[in-house]
Amino acid sequence: MKRYFIILLTVLIFAGWIDPFKDEVENGNRSYEKKDPKRALEHYKEAEKHVPDDKLKGMLDFNRGDAHYQLENYDIALDKFKSSISSENPDVQKKALFNMGNSYLKQKKYKEAAESFIKALEIDPNYEKAKKNLEYLLKEQKNNDQKDKNDKSGSGDKSDSSDKDNKEKKEKESADNEKKMNDIQARNLLESMKNKPVRKQKGKGDGRRYLEKYW
């Protein structure tokens, strides 16, 4: 009887060590580190079968978003990052918003990118990476505005301009304006960074090419 009790206890202890969700996530993370996002997604998909609660589901979606981002599947990455915002963990939420901003930058959706970085700063006002990317967006907008101003001041009225040229110019201006943030959003960006400007460190870029890493 004692022997059976020991065997049963050993089985129970061994079963407690087995965590298929955790194992698959760790395997996925290792594949991600090895620059194999496709394999990582396979592990994350398997992990989803064993996810114990919605909180961990959100964190898992964060990892899946990172992998899809590396595969340049930006729309899917955005969906996964949005899903991970439902996590109750503020650190996961702010990082998901930051990665959403980077995904929008890849798609040249600057307005949406700025809104994502601002929301990340609402969670953590000292979030340096988000501040750096906002500064980058402000700089780009300022450059675009100055370029537009120079183009308009130097163009003048040209009687020899063809209708086709005018049409193409208007279409280009319309596309450029759609990408740019409006004045209210620009003020929001400035307000977010007004009291705590980012000091760029030697050897570091603006950070806009980098994702927050998986957990």
PLY file of the C-alpha trace (Angstrom):
ply
format ascii 1.0
element vertex 215
property float x
property float y
property float z
element edge 214
property int vertex1
property int vertex2
end_header
0.00 0.00 0.00
2.80 2.34 0.90
4.47 1.59 -2.44
1.34 2.54 -4.39
1.02 5.74 -2.41
4.60 6.73 -3.29
3.97 5.98 -6.98
0.76 8.02 -6.97
2.49 10.93 -5.24
5.33 10.83 -7.77
2.85 10.92 -10.66
1.01 13.87 -9.17
4.22 15.80 -8.61
5.41 15.06 -12.16
2.02 16.12 -13.55
2.36 19.41 -11.69
5.58 20.10 -13.54
3.97 19.65 -16.92
2.62 22.91 -18.32
2.00 22.59 -22.07
1.04 26.27 -22.38
4.26 27.50 -20.79
6.37 24.95 -22.67
4.97 25.96 -26.07
5.35 29.68 -25.33
8.98 29.15 -24.33
9.59 27.09 -27.46
8.00 29.85 -29.51
10.17 32.47 -27.85
13.30 30.48 -28.60
12.30 30.21 -32.25
11.66 33.96 -32.33
15.12 34.61 -30.90
16.57 32.43 -33.64
14.91 34.67 -36.26
12.35 32.00 -37.16
8.97 33.75 -36.70
7.10 31.11 -38.72
8.18 28.36 -36.37
7.44 30.63 -33.40
3.86 31.07 -34.63
3.44 27.31 -34.80
4.38 27.02 -31.14
2.14 29.94 -30.16
-0.77 28.34 -32.02
-0.22 25.15 -30.05
0.05 27.13 -26.81
-3.35 28.69 -27.48
-4.95 25.25 -27.11
-3.82 25.20 -23.49
-4.19 28.88 -22.52
-5.67 28.95 -18.99
-7.32 32.39 -18.96
-8.02 35.57 -20.95
-5.15 37.44 -19.32
-2.59 34.97 -20.63
-4.42 34.86 -23.95
-3.75 38.58 -24.29
-0.09 38.11 -23.49
0.14 35.27 -26.00
-1.39 37.49 -28.68
1.34 40.02 -27.96
3.95 37.40 -28.87
2.03 36.44 -31.98
1.87 40.08 -33.00
5.66 40.35 -32.74
6.11 37.30 -34.96
3.68 38.59 -37.59
5.43 41.97 -37.52
8.73 40.28 -38.34
6.99 38.55 -41.25
5.70 41.97 -42.40
2.10 40.87 -41.87
1.31 44.25 -40.37
-2.49 44.02 -40.49
-2.44 40.71 -38.63
0.15 42.06 -36.20
-2.12 45.01 -35.44
-5.04 42.68 -34.71
-2.91 40.67 -32.28
-1.55 43.75 -30.54
-5.08 45.13 -30.19
-6.17 41.84 -28.66
-3.30 41.91 -26.16
-4.42 45.33 -24.91
-7.26 43.46 -23.18
-4.63 42.08 -20.81
-4.89 43.49 -17.29
-1.14 44.01 -17.23
-0.31 47.72 -17.85
3.20 46.81 -19.02
1.80 44.52 -21.71
-0.77 47.16 -22.67
1.74 49.98 -23.16
4.12 47.75 -25.10
1.27 46.53 -27.30
0.34 50.15 -28.07
3.96 50.96 -28.82
4.19 48.04 -31.23
0.92 49.10 -32.81
2.47 52.49 -33.44
5.45 50.88 -35.13
3.14 48.74 -37.27
1.27 51.85 -38.38
4.58 53.54 -39.18
5.46 50.65 -41.47
2.16 51.28 -43.26
2.84 55.04 -43.36
-0.29 55.68 -41.28
1.25 58.47 -39.24
-1.94 59.68 -37.60
-2.76 56.23 -36.21
0.86 55.75 -35.16
0.85 59.00 -33.18
-2.42 58.08 -31.44
-0.96 54.71 -30.41
2.17 56.30 -28.94
0.08 58.87 -27.07
-2.08 56.13 -25.54
1.07 54.28 -24.47
2.26 57.47 -22.74
-1.09 57.81 -20.99
-0.31 54.49 -19.31
3.32 55.38 -18.62
4.27 59.09 -19.02
7.96 58.13 -18.68
7.89 55.65 -21.55
11.03 56.81 -23.35
10.65 54.72 -26.51
7.18 56.13 -27.17
8.46 59.66 -26.60
11.29 59.16 -29.07
8.92 57.95 -31.74
6.62 60.89 -31.15
9.55 63.24 -31.56
10.34 61.51 -34.82
6.76 62.02 -36.03
6.82 65.69 -35.05
10.09 66.19 -36.89
8.71 64.50 -39.99
5.54 66.57 -39.90
7.52 69.78 -39.50
9.71 68.85 -42.47
6.66 68.01 -44.58
4.96 71.28 -43.69
8.08 73.24 -44.58
8.42 71.37 -47.86
4.80 72.09 -48.76
5.29 75.75 -47.92
8.39 75.97 -50.09
6.67 74.22 -52.97
3.72 76.59 -52.85
5.83 79.74 -52.55
8.07 78.70 -55.43
5.44 77.43 -57.80
3.52 80.60 -58.79
1.10 80.66 -61.69
2.38 78.89 -64.75
0.34 79.35 -67.85
2.08 76.45 -69.58
1.13 73.85 -66.96
-0.96 71.14 -68.43
-4.22 69.86 -66.93
-2.54 66.50 -66.44
0.28 68.02 -64.39
-2.16 69.96 -62.24
-4.24 66.86 -61.64
-1.21 64.79 -60.62
-0.03 67.55 -58.30
-3.42 67.78 -56.61
-3.57 64.03 -56.16
-0.11 64.03 -54.60
-1.00 66.88 -52.26
-4.18 65.10 -51.24
-2.27 61.89 -50.45
0.37 63.79 -48.48
-2.23 65.69 -46.49
-4.03 62.47 -45.63
-0.85 61.06 -44.14
-0.06 64.09 -42.03
-1.45 64.70 -38.57
-3.79 67.58 -38.05
-3.04 70.54 -35.79
-4.91 69.13 -32.81
-2.92 65.91 -32.89
0.32 67.83 -33.19
-0.59 69.86 -30.10
-1.35 66.64 -28.27
2.07 65.32 -29.16
3.77 68.47 -27.93
1.76 68.44 -24.72
2.77 64.83 -24.07
6.46 65.70 -24.26
6.45 69.29 -23.07
7.59 68.68 -19.50
9.77 65.66 -20.16
11.65 66.03 -23.46
13.67 63.08 -24.63
17.42 63.37 -24.53
18.90 61.35 -27.33
21.82 59.24 -26.23
24.94 58.76 -28.28
24.76 55.69 -30.48
21.01 55.30 -30.20
18.51 55.95 -32.96
14.94 57.10 -32.60
13.82 53.55 -31.86
11.08 53.51 -34.44
12.46 50.39 -36.13
12.37 48.30 -32.98
9.62 46.34 -31.31
9.08 45.80 -27.66
10.06 42.22 -27.01
7.83 39.37 -26.02
7.32 38.55 -22.34
0 1
1 2
2 3
3 4
4 5
5 6
6 7
7 8
8 9
9 10
10 11
11 12
12 13
13 14
14 15
15 16
16 17
17 18
18 19
19 20
20 21
21 22
22 23
23 24
24 25
25 26
26 27
27 28
28 29
29 30
30 31
31 32
32 33
33 34
34 35
35 36
36 37
37 38
38 39
39 40
40 41
41 42
42 43
43 44
44 45
45 46
46 47
47 48
48 49
49 50
50 51
51 52
52 53
53 54
54 55
55 56
56 57
57 58
58 59
59 60
60 61
61 62
62 63
63 64
64 65
65 66
66 67
67 68
68 69
69 70
70 71
71 72
72 73
73 74
74 75
75 76
76 77
77 78
78 79
79 80
80 81
81 82
82 83
83 84
84 85
85 86
86 87
87 88
88 89
89 90
90 91
91 92
92 93
93 94
94 95
95 96
96 97
97 98
98 99
99 100
100 101
101 102
102 103
103 104
104 105
105 106
106 107
107 108
108 109
109 110
110 111
111 112
112 113
113 114
114 115
115 116
116 117
117 118
118 119
119 120
120 121
121 122
122 123
123 124
124 125
125 126
126 127
127 128
128 129
129 130
130 131
131 132
132 133
133 134
134 135
135 136
136 137
137 138
138 139
139 140
140 141
141 142
142 143
143 144
144 145
145 146
146 147
147 148
148 149
149 150
150 151
151 152
152 153
153 154
154 155
155 156
156 157
157 158
158 159
159 160
160 161
161 162
162 163
163 164
164 165
165 166
166 167
167 168
168 169
169 170
170 171
171 172
172 173
173 174
174 175
175 176
176 177
177 178
178 179
179 180
180 181
181 182
182 183
183 184
184 185
185 186
186 187
187 188
188 189
189 190
190 191
191 192
192 193
193 194
194 195
195 196
196 197
197 198
198 199
199 200
200 201
201 202
202 203
203 204
204 205
205 206
206 207
207 208
208 209
209 210
210 211
211 212
212 213
213 214
